[in-house]
Amino acid sequence: MNKNRTLLVGALAGAMTGLIAAMLLTRRADEQGTELSFTTGDGMKLGVMVIGLLRAVASLGDEK
């Protein structure tokens, strides 16, 4: 796969993942009958998980 195609596929996968996450958050808020709330702690947890995911992706293909 060439570089441009890889970047395009990655961008589309990221956009779809973000869209699905937003849909899940809004559905949960609707089901609970509350307004969507996202605390600083939730953002920190999510950020740490995303960094872990990116490190795992970066290490793909390492044969150590």
Contacts in CASP RR format, 6 or more apart in sequence:
PFRMAT RR
TARGET T0000
AUTHOR 0000-0000-0000
METHOD contacts of the structure
MODEL  1
MNKNRTLLVGALAGAMTGLIAAMLLTRRADEQGTELSFTTGDGMKLGVMV
IGLLRAVASLGDEK
1 9 0 8 1.000
25 36 0 8 1.000
25 38 0 8 1.000
26 36 0 8 1.000
29 35 0 8 1.000
29 36 0 8 1.000
29 37 0 8 1.000
END
